[in-house]
């Protein structure tokens, strides 16, 4: 899975000459030949539908072929379809493309317009996704999750066990490893364990050194991102890691169990409980703030008002709902051409999100907004 940073979203917010194509498709994270073939066929059908839409919109065939070439190349890469997530997103403009494998249920959708469609991916910016770090002597893992999905990330820079940091020099037992006289020597053997207390005075330095290496690797990967991170481990391990970590989005609560005995779904359930509580609290505070600001004249409700304010750089925080726009076609790909008229509320809301991000504002996705509006905003002035 790909962890999209704010900087990567910032690459997608501009508008300019020539069409911009946004492609979204559901995929299978764990798949056999049948599922891979289904995903590739769905992608091929989506490209065909977008090709027809571009031609109907007046683009010459050579221009269409050049624009869609990276998406066709991806379709032909059989290996790529063996390493997907729950959804695939791709963005194309002349001479440039970017693709992302994301843990989201995406619609089967192609969009053509002066700017990229971002709404299906905005939950990645709004803390509805999270990272779980399992603190274990035997199996440190980093997992990316959402309400319904969780999957492990491959992070080579993160040591996965004590023997990644300490060299063996004797028989194993059940507690904390001790390096030999030369100290940290890398992956040269299984760790040595002494004593019954994982945090006794004799070996706490070993635990600290190991978790310091874990923290370095994790934070190197998460640099520039705002995704919440949840710790899963025994309380003493969690306490040690908190002292070491400088990651600013570490969640206060934790899954305080030995993660070695927990399934991925156990971790997802425990993590989502913490995330849901945090989202509900932050969402309620944000809506209260909106009502206060609107009473002072610095709140906007509805797509037209919010888009105007966003284009003027006045939006501090834009709020959108997750449902109702870009749901995909029934039984086949949907192709939309946003902002072709002022009645396209979804296109207006998406344009407001791009303008908000372009001008340094924040975007949050909530379950419901005041007056059941599709978009609202807290304004700077």
C-alpha positions as CSV (number, residue, x, y, z in Angstrom):
1,X,0.0,0.0,0.0
2,X,1.1,3.6,-0.6
3,X,1.0,6.2,2.1
4,X,0.1,9.4,0.4
5,X,1.7,12.5,2.0
6,X,0.3,16.0,2.0
7,X,3.1,16.9,-0.5
8,X,1.8,14.3,-2.9
9,X,-1.8,15.7,-2.6
10,X,-0.3,19.1,-3.3
11,X,1.0,17.8,-6.6
12,X,-2.6,17.1,-7.6
13,X,-4.3,20.4,-6.8
14,X,-3.3,22.6,-9.7
15,X,-5.3,23.4,-12.8
16,X,-4.0,24.3,-16.2
17,X,-4.2,23.8,-19.9
18,X,-5.2,20.5,-21.4
19,X,-7.4,17.8,-19.8
20,X,-6.6,16.0,-16.6
21,X,-7.7,12.4,-16.2
22,X,-8.5,10.8,-12.8
23,X,-8.9,7.0,-12.7
24,X,-10.2,5.0,-9.8
25,X,-10.9,1.2,-9.5
26,X,-11.5,-1.3,-6.8
27,X,-8.8,-4.0,-6.7
28,X,-7.9,-7.1,-4.6
29,X,-5.1,-6.9,-2.1
30,X,-4.9,-10.7,-1.7
31,X,-5.6,-12.2,-5.1
32,X,-5.3,-15.3,-7.2
33,X,-5.2,-15.5,-11.0
34,X,-9.0,-15.0,-11.3
35,X,-9.0,-11.8,-9.1
36,X,-6.0,-10.4,-10.9
37,X,-7.7,-11.0,-14.3
38,X,-10.9,-9.4,-13.1
39,X,-9.0,-6.3,-11.9
40,X,-7.1,-5.9,-15.2
41,X,-10.3,-6.3,-17.2
42,X,-12.0,-3.7,-15.1
43,X,-9.1,-1.3,-15.7
44,X,-9.1,-2.0,-19.4
45,X,-12.9,-1.3,-19.6
46,X,-12.4,1.9,-17.6
47,X,-9.7,3.1,-20.1
48,X,-11.9,2.3,-23.0
49,X,-14.7,4.4,-21.5
50,X,-12.4,7.3,-20.8
51,X,-10.9,7.1,-24.3
52,X,-14.4,7.5,-25.8
53,X,-15.2,10.4,-23.5
54,X,-11.9,12.2,-24.5
55,X,-12.6,11.7,-28.2
56,X,-16.2,12.9,-27.8
57,X,-14.8,16.0,-26.0
58,X,-12.7,16.9,-29.1
59,X,-9.3,15.4,-28.3
60,X,-7.5,14.0,-31.4
61,X,-6.6,10.3,-31.3
62,X,-2.8,10.8,-31.0
63,X,-3.4,13.1,-28.0
64,X,-5.6,10.5,-26.4
65,X,-3.1,7.8,-26.9
66,X,-0.3,9.9,-25.4
67,X,-2.4,10.9,-22.4
68,X,-3.5,7.4,-21.6
69,X,-0.2,5.6,-22.4
70,X,1.0,5.3,-18.7
71,X,-2.4,3.7,-17.8
72,X,-2.2,1.3,-20.7
73,X,1.4,0.4,-19.6
74,X,0.1,-0.4,-16.1
75,X,-2.6,-2.6,-17.6
76,X,0.1,-4.6,-19.4
77,X,2.3,-5.0,-16.3
78,X,1.2,-8.4,-15.0
79,X,3.4,-8.3,-11.9
80,X,1.9,-5.0,-10.7
81,X,-1.5,-6.6,-10.5
82,X,-0.2,-9.1,-8.0
83,X,0.7,-6.3,-5.5
84,X,-2.4,-4.2,-5.2
85,X,-4.3,-2.8,-2.2
86,X,-8.1,-2.4,-1.9
87,X,-8.1,0.4,-4.5
88,X,-6.1,1.8,-7.3
89,X,-6.0,5.5,-8.3
90,X,-4.1,7.1,-11.2
91,X,-3.8,10.7,-12.4
92,X,-2.8,11.7,-15.9
93,X,-1.9,14.9,-17.6
94,X,0.2,15.5,-20.6
95,X,3.8,14.4,-19.9
96,X,3.0,13.4,-16.3
97,X,1.3,10.6,-14.3
98,X,1.1,9.2,-10.8
99,X,-0.5,6.1,-9.4
100,X,-1.4,5.0,-5.9
101,X,-2.4,1.7,-4.3
102,X,-4.7,2.7,-1.4
103,X,-6.6,0.9,1.5
104,X,-9.9,2.4,0.3
105,X,-13.0,1.1,-1.4
106,X,-12.9,3.1,-4.5
107,X,-15.6,3.6,-7.2
108,X,-15.1,2.3,-10.7
109,X,-14.7,5.9,-12.1
110,X,-12.9,8.0,-14.7
111,X,-13.1,11.8,-14.6
112,X,-12.0,14.3,-17.2
113,X,-11.7,18.0,-16.5
114,X,-9.5,21.0,-15.9
115,X,-8.4,19.6,-12.5
116,X,-8.0,16.1,-10.9
117,X,-10.9,14.6,-8.9
118,X,-9.7,14.1,-5.3
119,X,-12.8,13.3,-3.3
120,X,-12.4,9.4,-3.4
121,X,-8.9,9.8,-1.8
122,X,-9.6,12.6,0.7
123,X,-10.2,10.1,3.6
124,X,-6.4,9.6,3.4
125,X,-6.0,13.2,4.6
126,X,-8.6,13.1,7.3
127,X,-7.2,10.5,9.8
128,X,-9.8,7.9,8.9
129,X,-6.8,5.8,8.1
130,X,-4.1,4.9,10.6
131,X,-0.9,3.0,11.1
132,X,-0.4,0.3,13.8
133,X,3.1,-0.4,15.1
134,X,3.3,-3.8,16.9
135,X,6.0,-3.7,19.6
136,X,7.3,-7.3,20.0
137,X,10.5,-9.0,20.8
138,X,9.9,-11.4,17.9
139,X,7.9,-9.7,15.3
140,X,7.7,-5.9,14.9
141,X,5.2,-5.0,12.2
142,X,3.8,-1.8,10.7
143,X,0.2,-2.1,9.3
144,X,-1.9,0.4,7.5
145,X,-5.6,0.2,8.3
146,X,-9.0,1.8,7.9
147,X,-12.4,0.9,9.4
148,X,-12.8,-2.3,7.4
149,X,-9.3,-3.1,6.1
150,X,-5.8,-3.6,7.4
151,X,-2.6,-4.8,5.7
152,X,1.1,-5.0,6.5
153,X,3.5,-2.5,5.0
154,X,6.9,-3.6,3.8
155,X,9.4,-1.3,5.5
156,X,13.0,-2.6,5.1
157,X,14.4,0.2,7.3
158,X,12.4,-1.1,10.4
159,X,14.1,-4.0,12.3
160,X,11.5,-6.7,12.9
161,X,13.1,-8.5,15.9
162,X,15.8,-8.1,18.5
163,X,18.2,-10.2,16.5
164,X,18.1,-7.5,13.8
165,X,20.0,-5.3,16.4
166,X,21.8,-7.7,18.8
167,X,24.1,-10.6,18.2
168,X,23.5,-14.0,19.8
169,X,26.1,-15.3,22.3
170,X,24.3,-18.0,24.2
171,X,21.0,-20.0,24.7
172,X,17.6,-18.3,24.4
173,X,15.0,-17.8,27.1
174,X,11.9,-15.6,27.2
175,X,13.0,-12.1,28.0
176,X,15.3,-9.4,26.7
177,X,18.4,-9.9,24.5
178,X,21.9,-8.9,25.5
179,X,24.6,-7.9,22.9
180,X,28.0,-9.5,23.1
181,X,31.1,-7.6,23.9
182,X,31.2,-5.9,20.5
183,X,27.7,-4.4,21.0
184,X,25.3,-4.0,18.1
185,X,26.4,-6.2,15.2
186,X,23.4,-6.6,13.0
187,X,21.7,-9.7,11.7
188,X,24.2,-12.3,12.7
189,X,22.1,-14.7,14.8
190,X,19.2,-15.2,17.1
191,X,19.0,-12.9,20.2
192,X,20.0,-14.1,23.7
193,X,17.4,-13.7,26.5
194,X,18.0,-13.5,30.2
195,X,15.7,-13.0,33.2
196,X,12.0,-12.9,33.6
197,X,11.2,-9.2,33.5
198,X,11.3,-7.5,30.0
199,X,12.1,-4.2,31.6
200,X,14.4,-5.1,34.5
201,X,17.3,-2.7,35.2
202,X,19.9,-5.0,33.7
203,X,18.4,-5.1,30.3
204,X,16.3,-1.9,29.9
205,X,19.2,-0.4,27.9
206,X,18.8,-3.2,25.4
207,X,15.1,-2.6,25.0
208,X,15.7,1.2,24.6
209,X,18.3,0.6,21.9
210,X,16.1,-1.8,20.0
211,X,13.1,0.5,20.1
212,X,15.3,3.5,19.1
213,X,16.2,1.6,15.9
214,X,12.5,0.8,15.3
215,X,11.5,4.4,15.8
216,X,14.2,5.7,13.4
217,X,12.9,3.4,10.7
218,X,9.2,4.1,11.2
219,X,9.7,7.9,11.4
220,X,11.9,7.9,8.3
221,X,9.0,6.4,6.4
222,X,6.3,8.6,7.9
223,X,8.2,11.8,7.5
224,X,5.9,14.6,6.2
225,X,2.8,12.6,6.8
226,X,0.0,13.2,9.3
227,X,-1.5,9.7,9.6
228,X,-2.2,8.7,13.2
229,X,0.0,5.9,14.6
230,X,-1.3,3.5,17.2
231,X,1.0,1.4,19.3
232,X,0.2,-2.3,20.1
233,X,2.2,-3.9,22.8
234,X,2.5,-4.6,26.5
235,X,2.2,-1.5,28.6
236,X,5.9,-1.3,29.6
237,X,6.9,-1.6,25.9
238,X,4.5,1.2,24.9
239,X,5.8,3.4,27.7
240,X,9.4,3.0,26.5
241,X,8.5,3.7,22.9
242,X,6.6,6.8,23.8
243,X,9.7,8.2,25.5
244,X,11.8,7.6,22.4
245,X,9.4,8.6,19.6
246,X,9.2,12.1,18.1
247,X,6.4,11.3,15.7
248,X,3.9,14.1,16.3
249,X,0.8,12.1,15.4
250,X,1.2,9.3,17.9
251,X,-2.3,8.5,19.4
252,X,-2.6,8.8,23.1
253,X,-4.4,5.5,23.6
254,X,-2.8,2.1,22.7
255,X,-3.7,-1.6,22.2
256,X,-2.1,-2.8,25.4
257,X,-1.7,-6.5,24.7
258,X,1.1,-8.8,23.4
259,X,0.6,-8.4,19.7
260,X,2.2,-11.8,19.0
261,X,-1.1,-13.4,20.0
262,X,-3.3,-11.0,18.0
263,X,-4.6,-11.5,14.5
264,X,-4.6,-8.7,11.9
265,X,-8.4,-8.3,12.5
266,X,-7.9,-8.1,16.2
267,X,-5.4,-5.2,15.6
268,X,-7.9,-3.6,13.2
269,X,-10.7,-3.8,15.7
270,X,-8.6,-2.4,18.6
271,X,-7.1,0.4,16.4
272,X,-10.4,1.5,14.9
273,X,-12.0,1.8,18.3
274,X,-9.4,4.3,19.2
275,X,-9.6,6.1,15.9
276,X,-13.4,6.2,15.9
277,X,-13.4,7.8,19.4
278,X,-10.8,10.4,18.2
279,X,-12.7,11.1,15.0
280,X,-16.0,11.6,16.8
281,X,-14.5,14.0,19.4
282,X,-12.6,16.0,16.7
283,X,-15.6,16.1,14.4
284,X,-17.9,17.4,17.1
285,X,-15.4,20.1,18.0
286,X,-15.0,21.1,14.4
287,X,-18.8,21.4,13.8
288,X,-19.1,23.4,17.0
289,X,-16.4,25.7,15.8
290,X,-18.1,26.0,12.4
291,X,-21.4,27.1,14.1
292,X,-19.5,29.7,16.2
293,X,-17.6,31.0,13.1
294,X,-20.7,31.2,11.0
295,X,-22.4,33.3,13.6
296,X,-19.5,35.7,13.3
297,X,-19.7,35.7,9.5
298,X,-16.6,33.5,9.0
299,X,-18.4,30.2,8.1
300,X,-19.6,29.1,4.6
301,X,-22.2,26.4,3.8
302,X,-22.8,25.0,0.4
303,X,-20.7,24.3,-2.7
304,X,-21.0,27.7,-4.3
305,X,-20.1,29.7,-1.2
306,X,-17.3,27.4,-0.2
307,X,-15.7,27.3,-3.7
308,X,-15.7,31.1,-3.8
309,X,-14.0,31.4,-0.4
310,X,-11.6,28.6,-1.3
311,X,-10.5,30.3,-4.6
312,X,-9.9,33.5,-2.6
313,X,-7.7,31.6,-0.1
314,X,-10.0,32.2,2.8
315,X,-10.8,28.6,3.8
316,X,-9.0,27.4,7.0
317,X,-10.7,24.0,7.2
318,X,-13.0,22.5,4.6
319,X,-15.5,19.8,5.6
320,X,-16.9,17.3,3.2
321,X,-19.2,14.3,3.5
322,X,-17.9,10.9,2.3
323,X,-21.1,9.8,0.5
324,X,-23.1,10.9,-2.4
325,X,-20.5,11.8,-5.0
326,X,-18.6,9.7,-7.5
327,X,-20.1,6.3,-6.5
328,X,-19.2,4.7,-9.9
329,X,-21.6,3.1,-12.4
330,X,-23.9,0.2,-11.9
331,X,-22.1,-2.8,-13.4
332,X,-19.6,-0.8,-15.4
333,X,-17.3,2.2,-15.3
334,X,-18.7,5.7,-14.9
335,X,-17.1,8.6,-16.7
336,X,-17.8,12.2,-15.5
337,X,-16.7,15.5,-16.8
338,X,-16.8,17.7,-13.7
339,X,-17.5,21.5,-13.6
340,X,-19.2,21.5,-17.0
341,X,-22.0,23.5,-15.4
342,X,-22.8,25.1,-12.1
343,X,-25.3,22.3,-11.2
344,X,-22.4,19.8,-10.7
345,X,-22.3,20.0,-6.9
346,X,-19.8,17.2,-6.7
347,X,-17.5,18.9,-9.1
348,X,-17.8,22.2,-7.3
349,X,-17.0,20.5,-3.9
350,X,-14.0,18.8,-5.4
351,X,-12.8,22.1,-6.9
352,X,-13.2,23.7,-3.5
353,X,-11.1,20.9,-1.9
354,X,-8.3,21.5,-4.5
355,X,-8.3,25.2,-3.9
356,X,-8.3,24.8,-0.2
357,X,-5.2,22.5,-0.3
358,X,-3.6,24.7,-2.9
359,X,-3.9,27.7,-0.4
360,X,-2.6,25.8,2.6
361,X,-6.0,24.9,4.2
362,X,-7.0,21.6,5.7
363,X,-9.7,19.1,4.5
364,X,-11.7,16.9,6.8
365,X,-14.3,14.2,5.8
366,X,-17.2,13.9,8.2
367,X,-20.2,11.6,8.2
368,X,-22.7,14.5,8.2
369,X,-22.7,18.3,7.9
370,X,-25.1,20.9,9.1
371,X,-28.2,21.1,6.9
372,X,-27.1,17.9,5.1
373,X,-24.9,20.1,2.9
374,X,-22.2,18.4,0.8
375,X,-19.5,20.9,1.9
376,X,-18.9,23.5,4.5
377,X,-16.0,25.6,5.7
378,X,-14.4,27.5,8.6
379,X,-13.0,30.6,7.1
380,X,-9.8,32.6,8.0
381,X,-11.6,35.9,7.5
